[in-house]
Amino acid sequence: MKLDIRKHSKVALLIVFAATIVMSVAATAQAGNSCSFARAAGKYGTSDSGTVVGIGPRAANALLTLDAAGNIGGPVTASLNGSVAHSTLSGTYTVNRDCTGSASFSEFDQLGNLIITATVDFVWVDNMREILFIFTSATLANGTPLGTVINGTARKLVP
């Protein structure tokens, strides 16, 4: 049985070429799936709950817009120890390539008075369609820091 080296060399070269293309497409697809401001931008329905230490339970819902420039804002309805308030959130957020990030924001009452400033850390999941977050700080308008044990989710709305 005689081997045709030319034929096998061509097949081997074709296999190497195909493997190279597959690997480069996979690397490009993976790099394209990294998180970014452009991919984060959109409207999110959010819900959080937990405790403000020394005050009581908190639950809130919001409709927040994240833009591609790193701004976040929208209306919030929150219940703190049974007292319901409507406010407007405004701030900035960061997004890292590994799909983690943070936000720093203020909430204002319906007259425009500052109620609270806060920060959260988060991670995007489900191909950047959902955010899991936890409050990392909260400070009243008078400068009093609050202890919080509050976490929540934000789900990207369909355009």
N, C-alpha and C positions, 0 to 999 in steps of 0.2 A: 504494500500500500504506500503510495507516494503522496507526500504532503505538498500542496501548492502554497509556498511561502507567500507569494504575492497576494493570493486570495485571503489568507489568514491575516496578513499585515493590514490589508484594507479593512477587514472586519474589525480588527483590534483598534485601528485608528478611528473608525466610525463609532465604536463603543466609547472610547475616550472622549471624542468630540461630543457625543450625546450626553455623557455624564457631566462634562463641563458645562453644557448649556443648562441641564437640570439643576445643578448646584448654583449657578449664577442666578437663575430665575428664583429659586428658593430663597437665596440670600436677599435678593431685591424685594421679594414679597414680604419677608420678615422685616426688613428695614422700613418698608412702606407701612407696616402695621405699628410702628412705634408711636407713642402718644405725642400729641402736639396741641398747640392752641387751636389750630385750624380744625382738627378732629374733635376737640372738646367743645367747640362753639355750638350753641343751640339752647333750646328751652328745656328745663328739667322740672318735673314734679318731685317735690321733696317731702320727706316726713322724718321727724326725729322725736325722740323721747328719752327721758331719763330724770335726773334729779339735780336741782340746784341746792348744794349743801347748805343746810341751815334755813332754807326757805321752803322747799317742797318739790313735788313732782312737776315736770314740764313736758308738754307735748306740743308739737308745731307742724304745720304744713306750709309750703310755700311754692310759688311758681317763679323760678329763678332763670334768668337769662345769663349765659356765659358768652362773651364775645371773643373773637379771635385776637383781640388786643390785650386780653387778660383782665377784663372788667366783669364784675358779677353784680346783679341787682334784680329786685322784684319784690312783690308783695308777700307778706308773711302774716299768718294768723297763728297766735301762740296762746297756750293756756299755761299759766304759772301758778301752781297751788290753787287752782280753781278760778283764777281771774283771767278772762280772755281779753286779748289786746290785738289790734291790727297795726302793723307797722310796715315800713319800707326798708329793705336791706340794700346797701350800696357798699361796694368795696372792690378789691382786686384778688386775683388768684394766680397761682403758678401751676405749671404742668411740666413734669420731667419725662424724659424719653422712656423711663421704666414704668410709666403710668401712675406714679405717685405725685402728690402735690399738696398745696396748702392754700388757704384763703384767709384774708384779713378783712373784716367788714364792720360796718356800723349799722345799727337799726334806729330808725327815726319814727316817732309817733305821727299821727295824721296831721298835726300842726307843724311838723318839721323839727320838733325838739329831739335831741339825742337821747336815746334810752340806754343803749348798751353798745360797747365795742367787743368784738370777739375774734378768735382765731380757730380754725379747724385744720386738721390734717386729713388727707383722704387718699384713696386709691380707686382708679377706674378699673372696672371689670366688664365682662361680657362685651368685648370688642369696643370699649368706650361708650357703651350704652347705659351704664349704671355706675354711680359713685357710692362708695362706702365711706362715711366720714365720722370723726369724733372731735368734739370740742376740746381744744387744748388750753384755752383761756377765755375768760369773760370778765368785763369790767363795767360797772355802772357808770353813768354820765358824771357822777360826782367823784369818780376815781376809785371807788371801793371795788377791790377784786372779789370775784365770786368763785367758789369751788364748784366744779360741774362734773357730773358723770352722765354725759349725754352723747348718744351716737345716733346715726340715722343713715338713710339711703336717699339717693336722688336718681330718678329714672328719666332718661332722655325721651322727650316726646317726639312723635312722628311728625315730620314737617308737613 
